[in-house]
Amino acid sequence: MSKNIKVALAGAGAFGIKHLDGIKLIDGVEVVSLIGRELAKTQEVATNYGIGHVTTNLNESLALKEVDAVILCTPTQMHASQSLACLKAGKHVQVEIPLCDIYQDGAEVVALQKQTGLVAMCGHTRRFNPSHQFVHQQIKRGEFSVLQMDVQTYFFRRSNMNALGQPRSWTDHLLWHHAAHTVDLFAYQAGSPVVKAYAVQGPIHPILGIAMDMGIQLQAANGAICTLSLSFNNDGPLGTFFRYIGDTATYLARYDDLFNGKEEKLDVSKVAVSMNGIELQDREFFAAIREGREPNGSVAQVLPCYQVLHDLEQQLA
């Protein structure tokens, strides 16, 4: 594909804007359609980014012949069904994490992707953050093996707000959204599938209807282990913090920053062409389309993560 890749982006909220900022830095890609829940707010974002077509209906954008690919930054509950709609319309699709919140729905997306041969990718950004890429390169060179990962995912989110502090139209979920990042990354970095998984959760929030605290333990087939703590009740520091304990080193990853076990900062600025994990994720999506290949983070590659989440959900039930 030599022409510009023309993209429709669904979801004009906090994460959709992150993608728009990343795409601005990628040559040969143009966002031509923006889909949002509220037309006036969506139009405002579209105007800021020079996007000509605005709608509240994904199907309207899928009907545009010039659209080659779609990026979905919509509520979790829509991800699988909208991914299927994109593939059925002949469009490549990147769906933000999680691929699904019901395992069978994710399996249907994988099956349809194999049938169509289109690129279908899920936004498991941790695979692309330079801090985690640095560790992965060490692993690929045989210089480091993961023995244990200790991960904390903490937010202060006792009301239904998004990353911009605005009210959400849907409810976030510790298991199907936030744990998905770590479950997938652990198997990816260990180079081995998860074979044991256990979970406990705290009380269900009376209004939001979800557990606000959760603990998960994992073991890979090669013996590596992972302990994950998640909370929506933690009043700072916020975010996800990873400790890699390995056979030759210890690494602490905090977003795009990486430290050794002595808290000495490591330079990861040369790991990739950008320090922005979302931009790098988008670059991989568009490169896979141009090159006609499976992307890193394809729906097929990440589906085992959702099998683990499904099994954990059954335990918690």
C-alpha positions in Angstrom: 0.0 0.0 0.0 1.8 3.2 -1.2 -1.1 5.7 -0.8 -1.9 7.4 2.4 -3.7 5.2 4.9 -7.1 6.9 5.7 -8.4 6.2 9.2 -11.7 6.6 11.0 -11.3 7.0 14.8 -14.2 6.1 17.1 -14.1 7.7 20.5 -13.3 11.4 20.9 -12.5 11.2 24.6 -9.2 11.1 26.5 -7.7 8.1 24.8 -9.0 9.0 21.3 -7.1 12.3 21.7 -3.9 10.4 22.6 -4.2 8.5 19.4 -4.9 11.7 17.4 -1.7 13.3 18.9 0.3 10.2 18.0 -1.0 9.9 14.4 0.0 13.5 13.7 3.6 12.4 14.0 3.2 9.5 11.5 3.8 10.1 7.8 1.4 8.7 5.3 -1.6 8.5 7.7 -4.7 10.7 7.7 -7.7 10.7 10.0 -10.7 11.4 7.8 -13.6 10.5 10.1 -14.2 11.0 13.8 -17.0 9.2 15.6 -18.2 10.3 19.0 -21.2 10.0 21.4 -22.0 13.7 21.6 -22.0 15.4 18.2 -21.0 18.9 19.4 -18.0 17.7 21.5 -16.9 15.5 18.7 -17.1 18.3 16.2 -15.0 20.4 18.5 -12.2 17.8 18.6 -12.5 17.3 14.8 -12.1 21.0 14.2 -9.0 21.1 16.4 -7.4 18.2 14.4 -8.6 19.2 10.9 -10.9 16.1 10.5 -13.6 16.7 7.9 -16.2 14.0 8.6 -17.9 13.8 12.0 -20.7 11.4 13.1 -22.2 9.7 16.0 -22.7 6.5 14.0 -19.8 4.1 13.4 -21.7 2.5 10.5 -21.7 5.8 8.7 -17.9 5.9 8.8 -17.6 2.2 7.8 -19.6 3.1 4.7 -17.0 5.6 3.5 -15.0 3.9 0.7 -11.9 5.9 1.4 -11.6 4.6 4.9 -8.9 1.9 5.1 -8.7 1.3 8.8 -10.5 2.1 12.1 -9.2 2.7 15.6 -11.7 2.0 18.3 -11.4 4.0 21.6 -15.0 3.3 22.7 -16.4 1.8 25.9 -15.2 -1.7 26.7 -18.6 -3.3 26.2 -18.6 -2.2 22.5 -15.1 -3.4 21.6 -15.8 -6.9 20.3 -19.0 -6.1 18.4 -17.5 -3.0 16.8 -14.3 -4.9 15.9 -16.5 -7.5 14.1 -18.4 -4.7 12.3 -15.1 -3.2 11.1 -13.8 -6.5 9.8 -17.2 -7.3 8.1 -16.9 -3.9 6.4 -13.5 -4.8 5.0 -11.6 -2.4 7.3 -8.4 -3.1 9.2 -9.0 -2.4 12.9 -7.1 -1.5 16.0 -9.2 -1.8 19.2 -8.1 -0.3 22.5 -7.6 -2.6 25.4 -9.5 -4.8 26.3 -10.4 -6.8 23.2 -13.6 -8.0 25.0 -15.2 -8.5 28.4 -16.6 -11.9 27.4 -14.1 -14.4 26.2 -16.2 -15.9 23.5 -16.7 -12.5 21.9 -12.9 -12.1 21.6 -12.6 -15.5 20.1 -15.2 -14.5 17.4 -13.0 -11.5 16.5 -10.0 -13.7 16.1 -11.9 -16.2 14.0 -13.2 -13.5 11.7 -9.7 -11.9 11.4 -8.3 -15.2 10.2 -11.2 -15.5 7.7 -10.7 -12.0 6.3 -7.0 -11.8 6.4 -7.3 -8.1 7.5 -5.0 -6.6 10.2 -6.7 -6.7 13.6 -4.7 -5.5 16.6 -5.5 -4.8 20.3 -3.9 -1.9 22.1 -1.7 -3.7 24.6 0.5 -0.6 25.0 2.9 -2.1 27.4 4.4 -4.2 24.6 5.4 -0.8 23.0 6.4 1.4 25.9 10.2 2.0 25.6 10.8 0.8 29.2 9.3 -2.6 28.5 10.8 -2.8 25.0 14.3 -2.4 26.6 13.6 -5.3 28.9 12.2 -7.4 25.9 15.3 -6.7 23.9 17.5 -7.9 26.7 15.3 -11.1 26.8 15.6 -11.7 23.1 19.4 -11.3 23.2 19.5 -14.0 26.0 20.9 -11.4 28.5 17.9 -11.5 30.9 15.2 -13.9 31.9 12.2 -13.0 34.0 11.9 -14.9 37.2 9.2 -12.8 38.9 7.2 -9.7 38.1 5.7 -7.6 40.9 3.1 -5.1 39.6 1.0 -2.4 41.2 -1.9 -0.8 39.3 -3.3 2.0 41.4 -5.9 4.7 40.8 -8.1 6.9 42.9 -11.4 6.5 41.1 -14.3 6.2 43.5 -16.6 7.9 41.0 -17.1 7.1 37.3 -14.6 9.5 35.7 -12.2 9.2 32.8 -8.5 10.2 32.5 -9.5 13.9 31.9 -11.7 14.0 35.0 -14.9 13.9 33.0 -17.9 11.7 33.7 -17.8 8.3 31.9 -20.8 6.8 30.1 -19.6 3.3 31.1 -17.9 1.6 34.0 -14.2 0.7 34.0 -13.1 -2.7 35.3 -10.0 -3.8 37.2 -10.0 -7.3 35.8 -11.0 -7.0 32.1 -9.2 -3.7 31.5 -6.4 -3.0 33.9 -5.3 -6.6 34.7 -5.3 -7.4 30.9 -2.2 -5.2 30.5 -0.2 -7.1 33.0 -1.5 -10.6 32.2 -0.5 -10.2 28.6 2.8 -8.5 29.3 3.8 -11.2 31.8 3.4 -14.0 29.2 5.0 -11.8 26.5 8.1 -11.1 28.6 8.3 -14.5 30.2 8.1 -16.1 26.7 5.8 -18.7 28.2 2.0 -19.1 28.5 0.2 -18.6 31.8 -0.7 -22.0 33.3 -1.8 -21.1 36.8 -3.9 -18.1 37.8 -5.6 -17.1 41.1 -7.5 -14.0 42.2 -9.2 -12.5 45.2 -11.2 -9.3 45.2 -12.5 -6.8 47.8 -16.1 -5.6 48.4 -18.3 -4.7 45.4 -18.9 -0.9 45.2 -22.6 -0.3 45.9 -23.1 2.2 43.0 -20.5 1.2 40.4 -21.2 -2.5 40.9 -17.5 -3.5 40.6 -14.7 -4.6 42.9 -12.5 -1.7 43.8 -9.6 -3.8 45.0 -8.1 -7.0 43.5 -5.1 -9.3 43.9 -3.9 -11.7 41.2 -1.2 -14.3 41.1 0.1 -16.0 37.9 2.6 -18.7 36.9 4.0 -19.3 33.5 4.8 -22.7 32.1 8.5 -22.0 32.5 8.1 -21.4 36.2 8.1 -17.6 36.2 5.6 -15.9 38.6 3.8 -12.6 38.8 2.0 -10.9 41.6 -0.4 -8.1 40.6 -2.2 -5.7 43.0 -5.0 -3.4 41.6 -7.0 -0.7 43.3 -9.4 2.1 42.5 -9.1 3.3 46.2 -5.4 4.3 46.3 -5.0 8.0 46.9 -1.5 8.3 45.2 0.9 7.7 43.7 -1.2 6.7 40.7 -0.4 4.5 37.7 1.1 1.1 37.1 4.6 0.2 38.4 6.5 -2.9 37.4 9.4 -4.6 39.1 11.1 -7.2 36.9 13.2 -9.6 39.0 15.5 -11.7 36.7 18.5 -13.9 36.6 20.9 -11.1 35.8 19.3 -7.9 36.9 16.3 -6.1 38.5 14.4 -3.4 36.6 11.7 -1.0 37.7 9.4 0.3 34.9 7.3 3.3 35.5 5.5 4.2 32.3 8.3 5.1 29.9 10.9 5.5 32.6 13.2 2.6 33.5 15.5 2.1 36.5 17.7 -0.6 37.8 17.3 -2.2 41.2 19.5 0.6 42.7 17.0 3.2 41.5 19.5 4.4 38.9 17.7 5.7 35.8 18.5 3.9 32.5 18.4 5.7 29.1 15.7 4.2 26.9 15.5 7.2 24.6 17.2 5.2 21.7 15.0 2.1 22.1 12.5 3.3 19.5 11.7 6.3 17.3 9.5 7.8 20.0 9.0 7.7 23.7 5.3 7.7 23.3 3.9 4.2 23.7 0.6 5.0 21.9 2.4 6.5 18.9 4.6 3.4 18.7 1.5 1.2 19.0 -0.1 3.1 16.1 3.1 2.9 14.0 3.0 -0.9 14.4 -0.6 -1.0 13.3 0.0 1.1 10.1 3.3 -0.7 9.3 1.5 -4.1 9.5 -1.2 -2.8 7.1 1.5 -1.6 4.6 3.6 -4.7 4.9 0.6 -7.2 4.9 1.8 -8.9 8.0 0.6 -9.8 11.5 1.2 -6.9 14.0 2.8 -7.3 17.4 -0.3 -7.3 19.6 -2.6 -8.9 17.1 -5.9 -10.1 18.4 -4.7 -13.7 17.9 -1.6 -13.1 20.0 -3.4 -11.5 22.9 -6.4 -13.8 23.0 -4.8 -16.2 25.6 -4.7 -13.2 28.0 -8.5 -13.1 27.8 -8.8 -16.8 28.4 -6.9 -16.2 31.7 -9.2 -13.3 32.6 -12.2 -15.5 31.8 -10.9 -18.2 34.1 -10.2 -15.7 36.9 -13.7 -14.3 36.5 -15.1 -17.8 37.0 -13.1 -18.2 40.1 -14.3 -14.9 41.6 -17.9 -15.7 40.8 
